[in-house]
Amino acid sequence: MDENKLINVLLVDDEERFRVTMVTMLKKRGFEVRAVGSGIEALEEIRKNNIDVVVLDIMMPGMNGHRVLREINKLGLDVEVIMLTAHASMDSAFEGLHNNVFAYMCKPCDVELLVNRIREAVGWRKLWAESRES
């Protein structure tokens, strides 16, 4: 069985074309992928489903990615977040790091690089869980 099959990814982006394209590419690489277009939908999905990694856009109408990240942290769930943006700035990157984002990436991004970051996030999560158990 492909090791990616067990990795559940939630893609959060308000751009439908981007969501459709990324879902197709990530599914082809064996990931289980859900996609939503808003922060509110993302929080609902995270509460209802076992999500391993959230790939989160920053600039979205309503609830932006930084606010979604803070809300995810409040839930206290074992999920890693990769922020993805076409509007990168140092302030935005620092805010993400301050709120425990796993990675901060710029759009357009190389799909293989994103795939590697998703795998790294899951690996990090497993190491962290094992260290808490010892």
Summary of the structure (lengths in Angstrom):
residues: 134
radius of gyration: 13.8
end to end distance: 28.6
largest distance: 44.4
contacts: 414
relative contact order: 0.16
helix: 52%
strand: 19%
